[in-house]
Amino acid sequence: MKKLLISLFSLFLFGQLFAQNYKPFPTSNAVWNEVHYDTHNGVCQHSSTYIKTDTIINGKTYHKFETTKYISLLNNNNCGIGYNYYVVNNGYFRNDSINQKIWYINPSLNVFSDTLLFDFNLQVGDTLPELFFTFDYYNYYIDSIDYINYGGVLRKRLFIKDFFQQGSLPQTFLIEGVGSNRGLFQNLGLSLCCYSDLNCFSENSQTVFPDSTSACQIATSINKRHNLVDAEIIVFPNPVKNKLSIQGLASEQ
């Protein structure tokens, strides 16, 4: 009995240790690189999001997201040569470390008050709450929770599953202090046309996700963009009636 009580107490202390070591979002020197695959339109959208400045909104300190983006053609599940590079203001976030939540505001999208971006305080069996970029949140729940070492820090990882088991939901999880393995601003649910991946996340110039050996830098230019001009492009049929085909845009090797 004494051994059982000691074991239970140790487990309690172990759980308390994790609970007290919550890892919030970084507020500077961080980069999220992700790719959004749109099979319906046949394109990939690449983005690098980083923290630009601090600002005061409604008396609270927020941190500005800025994102560089570019597009490439999707061919046989491979993203080709990039084009259409641009930079956008992607809203503002603040840490709520007491409640283990990330709040988001984006006036350019008519979001003028705190909207939940991520909730890392969920428990096994909880339905996913309404998150800013997850539209069918009520279809998903927290299936399991573990802790994993990313970037030398034990981080809480919350695995998400579909209530109705419709289709095959790729392994999706929230990562404390990072966001989601699907990306920072991507739908966590299943979509018929689209899919996204967080390629990497870095903090203080050190790659945290997926591992410390991966490079993770802000996309500031597009390599081989000139190949689009050099390539021979054939558009057919001409004139177009119902379907347009483009030949000559090879995938990047």
Disulfide bonds with the S-S distance in Angstrom:
Cys44-Cys79 2.12
Cys193-Cys194 2.50
Cys200-Cys216 2.17
